[in-house]
Amino acid sequence: MKNPYTRQTHEKDYFYSMYLSDGLFQNKEQILNSPRPLPSTETSMGDIKYIDANGDGKIDSNDMRRVGQPSMPHLNYGFDFRVEYKGWSLSALFQGTGDRYIAMGQQMQRGDYASVITKFQADYWTPENTDARFPRVTKAGYPNGENNALVTDFFNMNAKYFRLKNLQISYNLKRDLLKNCNFIQGCRITLSGTNLFTVSDVLDFTDPEAKMIEPDKIEKNLRSISGASYPVFRTYSLGLNVEF
């Protein structure tokens, strides 16, 4: 009989079927007293610790569970406003999403020194840094039967966000400074900015609008998109609009 906890057909509103993580191994006693994936023959402190979801004393595909929310959110929202006072005007656009899950891509997950290329990846487990975000790193490849490279919720993140997408402030110089210049019909100076601030749990790792890894439930795997994408840039601009 098919496992009802891992089936991917006739199910919705989840991110992917994954191994459930329980932090990182912190001492030898935890390693000796915890079930591990069968290929994990060289388990060490700093490796990912998995939950034996079905209680059979081992970690295998029967322990995978559906986790998270879809990468495409149920809720997208935005609102804007515009106010004017004398010669001044102010307008803004806010936008955001509800819960949506993403996962760090393979390049960001890899546990060898050559792949530690960003500032946040330096937060890996060592005896002096036991509260690390990432597992231990090694000299090359995936040691210990790829224990730390399984499809696991350890690398999941909720990428919902709230962002000030655009802000624009302008002043009509014809109201005061140029009111006696008859050959000028209008003159407005404008300062604008985009992506000025964002509230999101993923800002230390990526931009919430950047392309990240997504589940492919047809091919039954995670697309190997790195996640180290170019962010959405913050920009400022100054403009002058003159009418004759």
Backbone as a ProteinNet text record, in pm:
[ID]
protein_1_A
[PRIMARY]
MKNPYTRQTHEKDYFYSMYLSDGLFQNKEQILNSPRPLPSTETSMGDIKYIDANGDGKIDSNDMRRVGQPSMPHLNYGFDFRVEYKGWSLSALFQGTGDRYIAMGQQMQRGDYASVITKFQADYWTPENTDARFPRVTKAGYPNGENNALVTDFFNMNAKYFRLKNLQISYNLKRDLLKNCNFIQGCRITLSGTNLFTVSDVLDFTDPEAKMIEPDKIEKNLRSISGASYPVFRTYSLGLNVEF
[TERTIARY]
84	0	87.7	51.2	130.3	120.7	232.1	238.8	155.4	51.4	-34.7	36.4	148.2	219.5	314.4	348.9	447.2	389.7	264.3	207.4	206.7	227.1	232.1	119.1	31.4	-84.6	-207.8	-300	-425.3	-400.3	-288.6	-258	-220.4	-240.6	-207.3	-174.1	-135.9	-105.2	9.1	113.9	236.5	353.6	471	588.5	647.9	680.2	739.4	744.1	760	781.3	929.6	958.8	1097.8	1122.2	1251.2	1290.7	1276.9	1227.9	1212.2	1339.5	1391.7	1516.5	1490.5	1589.5	1581.4	1711.7	1751.7	1874.3	1998.2	2109.4	2238	2285.2	2357	2415.7	2517.5	2503.1	2589.8	2689.7	2664.8	2757	2747.9	2841.4	2848.4	2729.6	2677.5	2563.1	2440.9	2419	2308.1	2325.9	2447.2	2473.3	2446.4	2492.7	2476.6	2330.8	2251.9	2115.7	2009.6	2050.3	1955.5	1961.8	1846.3	1846.6	1905.5	1968.2	2033.4	2002.5	2015.7	2000.7	2099.4	2059.6	2143.4	2282.8	2298.2	2434.1	2517.6	2458.5	2529.7	2616.9	2731.6	2820.9	2933.8	2948.8	3054.3	2994	2880.6	2810.9	2898.3	2897.1	2981.4	2899.7	2948.8	2886.9	2886.3	2772.9	2757.9	2680.8	2650.2	2565.6	2418.8	2333.3	2190.1	2132.3	2051.7	1983.4	1840.4	1795.4	1663.9	1566.1	1437.3	1330.6	1281	1275.6	1220.6	1068	1007.4	865	774.2	812.8	725.2	769.5	875.1	914.5	968.4	1026.8	1078.5	1227.1	1287.5	1427.1	1528.3	1485.7	1578.9	1522.3	1610.8	1570.9	1575.4	1457.8	1451.2	1334.9	1302.1	1201.7	1063.5	1038.7	909.4	893.1	1001.9	995.7	972.9	966.3	943.1	798.5	779.7	647.3	627.3	501.7	470.2	486	561.7	590.4	570.1	548	549.1	425	434.6	331.4	385.9	300	350	437.7	527.6	614.5	536.6	421.5	331.7	230.2	230.6	146.5	-0.9	-84.6	-228.3	-266.2	-183.5	-216.3	-105.8	-139.9	-54.6	-131.6	-68.7	-141.2	-54.7	-120.8	-53.2	-150.7	-99.8	-183	-96.7	-159.5	-86.4	-168.6	-104.2	-174.4	-100.4	-170.6	-112.8	-178.6	-96.8	-146	-76.6	-149.6	-94.9	-124.2	-27.6	-45	32.6	-42.7	17.2	98.1	228	306.8	369	345.1	407.4	312	371	293.7	377.3	309	374.5	292	358.7	291.5	379.2	314.6	388.8	312.3	386.8	329.9	391.8	307	350.5	299.4	377.4	333.8	390	331.5	380.3	305.5	339.1	273.9	245.8	159.1	139.1	247	223.3	322.7	355.5	483.5	531.5	668.8	690.3	814.4	912.1	1038.3	1147.4	1253.4	1344.8	1454.2	1584.7	1687.8	1818.9	1860.3	1915.1	1957.9	2082.4	2122.3	2232.1	2363.4	2390.3	2515.9	2521.9	2406.6	2403.4	2403.2	2364.8	2359.2	2491.6	2570.5	2686.5	2778.9	2837.5	2913.6	3063.3	3117.7	3262.9	3312.4	3437.4	3492.8	3484.3	3496.5	3496.3	3362.8	3255.8	3123.3	3082.9	3168.3	3139.8	3182.6	3090.6	3127	3051.8	2957.9	2883.8	2901.3	2871	2892	2809	2681.8	2596.8	2637.9	2702.6	2745.9	2859.6	2923.8	3031.7	2978.7	2847.2	2786.5	2762.6	2870.9	2860.4	2907.5	2868.2	2894.1	3042.2	3089.1	3221.2	3203.5	3299.4	3287.4	3273.3	3318.8	3306.8	3181.1	3110.8	2991	2881.1	2832.6	2736.7	2595.1	2568.4	2435.7	2434.1	2501.6	2519.9	2394.9	2384.5	2272.7	2296.1	2422.4	2455	2532.5	2525.5	2602.9	2752.5	2830	2975.3	3016.4	3133.6	3187.5	3304.7	3337.9	3444.3	3537.4	3639	3737.2	3681.2	3597.7	3543.7	3423.1	3330.2	3218.5	3121.1	3044.5	2945.4	2992.9	3050.7	3094.5	2976.1	3002.3	2904.6	2776	2786.3	2668.9	2572.8	2622.6	2540.2	2434.5	2464.6	2368.1	2314.9	2401	2360.1	2306.7	2294.3	2244.3	2109.9	2045.3	1913.6	1812.1	1700.4	1592.8	1524	1557.4	1514.3	1460.4	1373.2	1319.3	1420.7	1540.2	1643.5	1677.4	1665.5	1702.4	1581.4	1464.2	1344.6	1340.9	1276	1255.7	1119.9	1057.1	931.7	965.5	936.1	978.2	867.9	769.3	670.4	740.7	687.2	753.6	654	699.5	627.3	729.9	702.5	804.5	745.7	821.3	790.9	851.2	766.3	813.9	854.5	777.7	808.3	763.5	847	814.1	856.5	769.1	797.2	752.2	844	816.5	848.9	757.1	781.1	731.9	787.4	746.7	735.4	628.4	604.1	666.6	776.7	847.9	769.3	668.9	587.4	501.5	483.5	399.5	468.2	601	671.4	788.1	894.8	1017.8	1002.9	921.9	911.2	772.8	700.9	563.8	556.9	663.3	664.9	728.8	774.1	833.7	722.2	672.4	557.2	586.6	712.1	746.3	755.3	751.5	751.2	611.4	548.8	413.4	411	513.6	519.9	662.4	697.1	832	824.5	844.8	831.5	959.7	1013.2	1130.9	1086.1	1139.8	1090.3	1206.7	1194.2	1287.6	1209.8	1261.5	1191	1288.3	1234.9	1314.3	1231.8	1296.7	1229.4	1295.7	1214.7	1262.4	1338.7	1278.8	1348.5	1361.4	1262.4	1279.1	1190.1	1233.2	1162.3	1163.3	1050.7	1040.8	1024	1120.9	1115.5	1216.3	1184.7	1274.9	1393	1393.5	1498.4	1601.7	1594	1681.7	1829.1	1862.1	2002.6	2057	1968	2010	1987.1	1875.7	1842.9	1734.7	1702.2	1590.2	1463.1	1354.5	1234	1171.2	1205.2	1152.5	1246.2	1365.5	1460.1	1417	1460.7	1427.1	1497	1419.5	1475.5	1435.3	1486	1455	1307.4	1245.5	1104.2	1085.9	981.6	958.1	898.9	943.9	887.1	817	686.8	614.6	584	613.7	599.2	723.5	840.1	965.4	1001.8	927.7	947.9	1088.6	1132.4	1258.8	1256	1362.4	1376.4	1464.3	1414.8	1494.8	1622.2	1734	1863.1	1896.3	1811.5	1839.4	1915.9	2023.8	2113.2	2045.4	1970.6	1920.4	2010.1	2133.1	2225.1	2199.4	2077.9	2038	2069.6	2073.2	2087.5	1965.4	1986.2	1872.2	1799.8	1682.2	1611.2	1677.1	1723.9	1806.3	1724	1784.3	1731	1785.9	1697.8	1740.5	1684	1757.9	1714.7	1727.4	1638.7	1647.4	1594.4	1650.6	1610.4	1573.2	1453.8	1406.6	1355.3	1359.7	1307.9	1222.4	1097.7	1004.1	964.6	1002.1	977	883	778.2	682.2	687.9	693.9	699.3	567.5
-118.8	0	124	221.6	342.9	421.7	486	563.6	690.7	709.2	828.7	957.3	945.9	1066	1119.2	1036.5	1078.8	1088.6	1049.8	1054.4	1198.4	1213.2	1345.1	1365.9	1268.8	1283	1313.7	1386.2	1423.2	1496.7	1568	1648.5	1788.6	1887.5	2024.5	2102.6	2226	2316.9	2267.4	2217.5	2187.7	2215.9	2229.2	2262.8	2138.5	2038.3	1916.4	1809.9	1683.3	1574.9	1569.7	1580.6	1595	1517.7	1492.9	1443.6	1556.6	1524	1624.3	1632	1751.1	1769.1	1805.4	1776	1807.2	1872.6	1973.9	2044.9	1970.2	1997.7	1936.1	1852.7	1744.2	1665.1	1750.8	1752.8	1836.6	1756.9	1626.6	1545.9	1400.2	1318.8	1178.6	1098.3	1136.9	1066.1	1077	1193.8	1210.2	1119.8	1109	1024.4	878.3	831.4	690.9	654.1	750.6	720.9	765.6	800.6	849.6	764.4	735.7	666.8	757.6	696.4	773.8	710.6	786.5	725.4	610.8	508.1	389.4	418.6	507.7	535.1	621	669.6	760.6	681.2	639.9	552.8	628.5	755.4	835.6	961.8	945	1058.5	1128.8	1260.6	1339.8	1454.6	1512.1	1631.2	1741.2	1808.1	1909.2	1858.9	1728.3	1674.6	1696.2	1693.5	1712	1588.9	1612.7	1507.1	1498.4	1377.1	1358.6	1294.3	1319	1265.8	1132.6	1032.7	902	911.7	962.5	997.8	877.6	759.8	642.6	549.9	586.5	514.5	375.1	345.9	210.8	197.8	301.1	292.8	318.8	364.6	398.3	514.6	579.6	691.9	647.3	641.9	609.9	686.2	654.8	733	727.9	628.5	620.9	728.6	796.5	903.3	1040.5	1047.7	1175.8	1219.2	1349.1	1405.1	1529.3	1559.4	1681.2	1800.6	1900.7	2014.9	2146.1	2251.5	2386.9	2426	2542.8	2598.2	2609.6	2613.9	2621.9	2744.4	2734.8	2848.1	2962.3	2930	3034	3064.9	3185.3	3214.3	3220.7	3194.2	3210.7	3358.7	3440.7	3582.1	3670.6	3754.8	3864.3	3993.8	4092.6	4214.9	4337.8	4449.4	4576.1	4690	4802.2	4921.6	5045.2	5147.8	5270.9	5390.7	5504.9	5628.6	5746.6	5855.9	5980	6096.1	6184.7	6303.2	6426.5	6536.9	6663.7	6773	6861.2	6975.3	7092.8	7195.3	7312	7264.5	7290.4	7248.8	7110.9	7045.1	6915.2	6799.9	6688.4	6564.9	6446.5	6350.3	6229.5	6109.3	6008.9	5885	5766.3	5654	5534.6	5410.3	5301.4	5170.8	5067.1	4993.5	4883.6	4752.6	4645.6	4515.8	4405.3	4286.5	4174.4	4047.4	3940	3810.4	3746.3	3647.1	3562.3	3455	3352.5	3245.8	3180.4	3162.3	3089.2	3032.8	2907.7	2842	2833.2	2847.8	2827.1	2742.9	2689	2611.5	2657.8	2658.3	2693.8	2591.4	2639.3	2549.5	2472.4	2381.6	2290.3	2362.5	2470.3	2540.1	2599.7	2646.3	2706.8	2601.3	2478.3	2372.2	2299	2294.3	2205.7	2226.3	2116.8	2120.5	2114.8	2157	2158.4	2303.1	2320.3	2454.4	2536.6	2473.6	2546.8	2614.6	2567.3	2623.2	2727.9	2755.2	2860.3	2992.3	3054.8	3171.4	3297.4	3286.4	3403.1	3420.3	3539.6	3571.7	3482	3460.3	3381.1	3234.8	3184.2	3044.7	3020.7	3127.9	3113.7	3073.9	3078.3	3039.2	2888.3	2810.1	2664.7	2610.2	2485.7	2426.2	2401.5	2441.7	2406.8	2386.7	2326.5	2312.8	2447.2	2553.8	2687.6	2759.2	2703.5	2766.7	2661.1	2615.5	2504.6	2549	2678.3	2730.2	2780.2	2709.3	2752.7	2730.3	2804.4	2787.7	2670.6	2638	2533.2	2420	2299.5	2187.2	2211.4	2120.1	2127.4	2123.8	2175.6	2168.3	2071.7	2023.4	1925.4	1968.8	1890.5	1927.8	1921.3	1824.7	1812.8	1720.8	1752.5	1663.1	1648.1	1540.3	1508.4	1386.1	1405.3	1288.6	1223.5	1112	1047.8	1012.8	952.2	906	1016.3	1135	1250.7	1280.8	1254.8	1279.1	1421.6	1517.1	1657.7	1709.1	1620.6	1662.2	1599	1536.2	1480.8	1593.4	1559.3	1657.5	1675.2	1783.7	1803	1942.8	1953.7	2084.5	2173.8	2121.8	2201.1	2326.5	2318.5	2431.1	2510.3	2482	2555.9	2694	2787.7	2921.1	2973.2	3049.8	3115.7	3251.2	3268.1	3387.2	3492.2	3489.7	3597.2	3728.7	3837.9	3966.2	4080.9	4194.6	4321.7	4425.2	4495.6	4583.3	4717.2	4822.3	4953.6	4953.6	4929.3	4910.9	5042.3	5147.3	5274.3	5390.5	5492.8	5615.1	5733.8	5831.5	5946.6	6074.9	6169.7	6301.4	6405.8	6497.1	6599.6	6735.6	6840	6977.4	7057.2	7134.1	7216.6	7354.8	7380.1	7506.4	7626	7602.8	7712.2	7776.8	7706.9	7761.4	7876	7873.2	7971.8	8034.8	7958.4	8014	8065.3	7998.5	8033.9	8085.9	8135.3	8177.6	8299.2	8376.6	8494.3	8466.9	8343.6	8307.4	8262.4	8354.6	8324.4	8227.6	8220.9	8131.6	7985.9	7961.1	7825.2	7795.4	7693.2	7656.5	7564.4	7487.2	7395.2	7351.3	7329.7	7283.3	7204.8	7075.5	6989.6	6909.2	6909.9	6830.7	6711.6	6595.5	6471.9	6386.6	6336.9	6240.2	6110.7	6001.3	5872.8	5762.5	5660.1	5543	5416.7	5305.1	5176	5076.3	4985.8	4881.6	4942	5040.7	5115.2	5038.2	4958.3	4872.2	4749.6	4641.2	4513.4	4445.5	4386.1	4304.1	4159.7	4073.6	3932.8	3852.8	3725.3	3637.4	3588.5	3612.5	3557.2	3660.5	3781.2	3888	3859.8	3780.8	3746.6	3650.2	3588	3485.4	3524.6	3590.7	3623.1	3729.8	3778.7	3869.8	3786.9	3818.6	3736	3734.4	3829.6	3829.5	3760.1	3721.7	3655.8	3512.6	3458.7	3322	3224.3	3135.5	3036.7	2897	2797.6	2659.8	2632	2553	2519	2368.6	2311.2	2167.5	2138.6	2031.5	1982.8	1851.8	1858.3	1740.5	1642.4	1682.6	1589.3	1500.3	1565.7	1489.9	1435.2	1477.7	1430.4	1461.4	1583.3	1626.7	1777.7	1828.7	1972.2	2024.6	2121.4	2178.8	2238.3	2209.8	2250.6	2394.5	2486.7	2628	2673.2	2746.9	2777.6	2854.6	2956.8	3046.2	3166.2	3158	3271.4	3364.2	3413.6	3495.5	3642.2	3719	3862.8	3917.1	4001.6	4056.1	4163.4	4198.8	4312.9	4437.8	4526.5	4637.4	4749.8	4818.3	4943.4	5056.6	5141.8	5249.2	5383.3	5488.8	5625.2	5704.5	5797.1	5879.9	6019.9	6117.3	6256.3	6306.1	6362.7	6405.2	6547.8	6609.2	6746.4	6749.2	6790.4	6795.9	6941.7	6996.9	7136.7	7144.6	7223.7	7244.7	7392.2	7410.5	7546.6	7579
0	0	0	-77.8	-85.8	45.1	79.4	203	188.4	267.4	252.8	291.3	364.8	407.4	300.8	204.7	104.7	-35.8	-57.2	-191	-242.3	-373.2	-434.4	-534.3	-545.6	-633.5	-550.1	-610.4	-544.5	-412.4	-405	-288.2	-335	-251.3	-286.6	-160	-182.2	-71.7	16.1	-44.8	28.1	-65.1	-6.6	-86	-151.4	-69.9	-124.8	-16	-55.5	40.1	75.5	202.9	246.6	375.7	403.2	533.5	634.6	753.8	858.6	940.9	957.8	1030.7	1175.6	1259	1402	1445.8	1371	1405.1	1360.4	1426.8	1396	1515	1485	1593	1668.9	1802.6	1884.5	1968.6	1985.8	2065.3	2021.6	2070.1	2030.9	2084.5	2199.6	2256.8	2164.6	2107.8	2013.8	1892.8	1844.3	1726.9	1758.8	1874.8	1912.3	1939.1	1985.3	2027.5	1927.5	1806.1	1706.4	1580.7	1519.9	1389.6	1283.1	1183.9	1078.5	943.7	835.3	702	684.9	613.8	600.5	545	445	394.4	488.7	597.2	686.8	781.6	733.6	810.5	880	849.3	911.3	973.2	1040.4	1097.8	1200.5	1193.1	1282.1	1340	1447.3	1503.2	1396.9	1385	1281.2	1161.2	1155.7	1049.7	1085.5	983.8	1006.2	1075.1	1176.3	1250.8	1197.5	1163.5	1103.2	1200.1	1176	1261	1204.9	1290	1253.3	1261.5	1154.7	1157.7	1178.3	1125.8	1141.3	1254	1325.7	1446.1	1425.2	1307.5	1284.2	1314.6	1372.3	1413.5	1304.6	1188.2	1080.4	1000.5	926.3	842.6	697.4	634.9	492.9	430.9	307.1	235.1	300.3	385	453.6	560.3	592.5	692.1	629.4	497.6	431.9	453.6	465.6	489	401.7	373.6	299.7	393	348.2	434.6	359.4	436.6	383.3	305.2	245.9	160.2	18.1	-83.5	-222.6	-244.1	-342.9	-374.2	-437.6	-497.9	-548.4	-439	-384.2	-267.9	-302.2	-204.1	-220.8	-223	-160.1	-145.7	-200.3	-297	-341.8	-317.9	-262.8	-232.6	-263	-276.1	-297.6	-277.1	-238.2	-225.6	-247	-299.5	-326.1	-280.9	-278.9	-244.5	-308.2	-317.9	-367.8	-293.3	-238.5	-168.6	-225.3	-225.7	-274.3	-172.3	-157	-68	-125.1	-160.9	-225.8	-346.2	-350.1	-467	-453	-340.5	-313.3	-346.6	-386.1	-404	-356.2	-300.9	-249.1	-291.1	-349.1	-388.4	-350.8	-324.6	-284.1	-324.6	-345.9	-377.6	-285.9	-213.6	-127.8	-188.4	-171.7	-221.1	-132.6	-144.9	-66.3	-100.7	-30	-49.8	85.3	83.1	199	204.3	284.9	302	167.7	142.2	24.4	57.9	23.7	62.9	-54.5	-20.5	-115.2	-44.6	-121.4	-63.8	-125	-44.9	-97.5	-200.5	-310.5	-416.6	-379.3	-466	-435.3	-408.3	-482	-460.7	-320.7	-270.4	-139.1	-28.8	-61.5	38.1	52.6	-51.6	-54.6	64.4	109.4	233.2	216.4	103.5	90.3	88.2	124.8	140.9	13.1	-101.6	-228.2	-255	-190.3	-215.6	-112.5	-14.7	82.7	20.4	-52.9	-133.6	-92.5	0.3	44.9	195.3	241.8	383.3	473.2	436.9	526.4	531	424.4	425.6	524	567.9	665.7	803.3	820.7	947.6	947.5	940.8	941.4	1076.3	1103.6	1234.7	1256.9	1373.7	1425.6	1575.8	1643.7	1790.1	1860.7	1795.6	1854.5	1807.1	1710.2	1654.8	1642.1	1756.6	1756.1	1721.4	1724.8	1691.2	1547	1459.2	1320.4	1236.3	1128	1034.1	940.4	911.9	815.4	881.8	821.8	874.7	859.1	913.8	901.4	754.4	727.1	592.5	591.1	472.3	456.5	344.5	318.5	217.5	76.8	47.2	-89	-90.1	-178.3	-205.7	-90.4	-96	5.8	83.4	199.7	277.1	347.3	412.8	499.9	426.2	307.9	236.4	199.6	178.4	141.2	246.6	371.5	479.6	476.5	451.9	456.9	324.4	225.6	94.6	61.9	159	134.7	112.8	50.9	32.4	167.6	235	372.5	395	494	527.8	597	624.6	690.5	610.5	477.2	391.9	343.4	398.4	359.6	423.9	354.8	409	365	451.8	417	356.6	227.7	154.4	142.5	230.4	227.3	256.7	204.3	224.8	215.6	267.6	255.9	212.6	103	43.3	1.9	28.3	-29.1	-169.4	-267.7	-404.3	-469.8	-444.2	-507.9	-419.4	-413.1	-340.2	-426.1	-440.6	-526.3	-457	-450.2	-393.5	-500.6	-522	-623.8	-576.6	-638.9	-606.7	-735.7	-745.9	-863.8	-841.7	-912.4	-895.4	-947.7	-1031.8	-1083.8	-974.3	-867.7	-760.2	-688.1	-684.1	-603	-678.8	-699.9	-754.8	-897.3	-978.9	-1121.4	-1157.5	-1061.6	-1089.7	-1183	-1193.6	-1280.7	-1416.3	-1439.8	-1569.7	-1662.7	-1744	-1828.5	-1942	-1982.9	-2093.5	-2047.5	-1918.8	-1863.8	-1811.4	-1869.6	-1830	-1707.8	-1690.9	-1578.1	-1553.4	-1428.1	-1394	-1263	-1272.8	-1155.6	-1137.1	-1015.7	-981.2	-896.9	-928.6	-867.3	-817	-695.5	-638.3	-615.3	-669.7	-656.5	-620	-560.1	-523.2	-536.7	-566.1	-576.6	-482.8	-427.4	-335.5	-218.2	-154.1	-50.3	80.5	115.5	231.3	217	279.5	270.9	405.9	441.3	561.9	517.4	550.1	509.2	590.9	613.7	688.6	605.3	474.6	389	346.5	398	349.7	374.4	477	501	396.8	318.2	224.7	78.6	51.2	-87.5	-87.4	-204.9	-218.9	-236.9	-166.1	-175.7	-314	-401	-537	-635.1	-591.2	-680.6	-707.7	-820.9	-858.3	-765.9	-706.6	-616.2	-662.3	-594.7	-629.5	-601.9	-688.3	-674.2	-695.2	-636.9	-655.9	-793.6	-852.5	-977.2	-944.8	-923.3	-876.8	-988.6	-1111.6	-1223.7	-1232.3	-1226	-1229	-1091	-987.7	-851.3	-800.2	-821.4	-764.4	-747	-689.4	-674.4	-786	-857.7	-965.9	-908.4	-973.3	-919	-956.7	-910.2	-925.6	-801.6	-822	-712.1	-600.5	-634.9	-532.1	-513.1	-561.7	-553.7	-671.4	-682.4	-795.9	-770.8	-881.2	-865.9	-793.2	-694.2	-620.7	-700.2	-651.4	-705.9	-648.4	-735.2	-689.9	-627.6	-532.6	-480.8	-567.3	-618.1	-707.4	-662.1	-694.6	-668.6	-798.1	-819.3	-939.4	-910	-980.8	-968.5	-1106.4	-1120.3	-1251.3	-1250	-1367.5	-1384.3	-1509.4	-1496.4	-1607.6	-1630.1	-1746.7	-1778	-1898.8	-1888	-1997.4	-2042.6	-2174.3	-2230	-2300.4
[MASK]
++++++++++++++++++++++++++++++++++++++++++++++++++++++++++++++++++++++++++++++++++++++++++++++++++++++++++++++++++++++++++++++++++++++++++++++++++++++++++++++++++++++++++++++++++++++++++++++++++++++++++++++++++++++++++++++++++++++++++++++++++++

